[in-house]
Amino acid sequence: MKERTRLQPTGEIDVGIIGGGVIGLSVARVLAHPDRQIVVFEAETAIGMHTSSRNSEVIHSGIYYQPDSLKARLCVEGKHALYEYLDQMEVPHKKIGKLIVATSENEIPKLEALKTRAEANGIYDLEWLDQQQVRELEPMIESVNGLFSPSTGIVDSHSLMIALKGDAQRNGAWVQILSPVLEGEVQEKGVALVIGGKDQSTILCRAVINCAGLSSQDVARKIDGLSKESIPDKFFAKGHYFMLKGNSPFSHLVYPVPTEGGLGIHVTLDMEGNTRFGPDVSWVDSVDYSFDETCKKDFLEAIGKYYTSIKEEDLVPGYTGIRSKLVPAGTQDQDFQIQGPKDHGVSGLVNLYGIESPGLTASLAIAKHVLTILEE
């Protein structure tokens, strides 16, 4: 059998970060230093074109996640760090609070379970509301009970990414768009990456952080010398968002109790006060952002349980997003997977898989976690 030709690097850097979404940029920010050569390799024409810009832009408080999971710990830690960073950098955001509502008596135990789980995650500021108290906060919402989370907020995700990118670049990091990873190889001094684009090159990276989001598993499989058994399966959950015509009747985020595969079709507001409903959940085999308007009927049914004034003509198509899932349909709980050398045996390589919600909220804490893995 003919021996495979080894990659011949033409350059060398300290850290190669694969993926220029909010996670990759957060990692670049925390690692950037004038004495380090750090490059973010982004395959698309701009930063954050996938999960980072196709979500609800919610700053989560840490209610939903399995206690002691990475999601729970990094969401709670990340929330505090993110609010501090947003204030410091004057990134547009609002701590507007969130209502989670039960629309029938049989949903009340689910609300109670959420409050118990939140407290297990160190969240003690949830307020139990009766029907009248919910009405006082949101007059248009129908419910039997509710939970109010005062520490939930919204953020302009694009402005956040611009701030993170600027921070990283001021400390010497580079962000290269149109730079897909075509191939990789574990070598004695690091991981060699073949970077595509206008001028293809092979770069030896003493450390590599794979933050490629929806493509993380695909990138990992291109790295010769990384055990393929360490790479988890991937599944895609697609979600649609509809926009509400006219002025918003809501002052807070409004969520139903969680559903299988997601948090239910909920009300979110953007920084301009526009109202979005979504996402739903459908399982797809590939990244496809086309909008299927036939799902409007399901949206109207779901929204109508808590906002009975909704009419078909009120909803207009917004956008779609795709979540990176590590478990198939029918399994709700999944944790982030952040694998370092102790997990796969490759020195200097960190692979991030399944970074879905609350990845935006947890982004700064995830970056700190990656730094800890590298220091170990």
Buried (B, 14 or more C-beta within 10 A) or exposed (E): EEEEEEBEBEEEBBBBBBBBBBBBBBBBBBBBEEEBBBBBBBBBEEBBBBBBBBBBBBBBBBBBBBEEBBBBBBBBBBBEBBBEBBEEBEBBBBBBBBBBBBBEEEBEEEBBEBBEBBEEBEBEEBBEBEBEBBBEBBEBBBBBBBBBBBBBBBBBBBBBBBBBBBBBBEBEBBBEBBBBBBBBBBBEEBBBBBBBBEEEEBBBBBBBBBBBBBBBBEBBEBBBBBEEEBBBEBBBBBBBBBBBEEEBBBBBBBBBBBEEBBBBBBBBBBBEEBBBBBBBBBEEEEEEEEEEEEBBEEBBEBBBBBBEEBEEEBBEBBBBBBBBBBBEEEEEEBBBBBBBBEBBEBEBBBBBBBBBBBBBBBBBBBBBBBBEBBEE
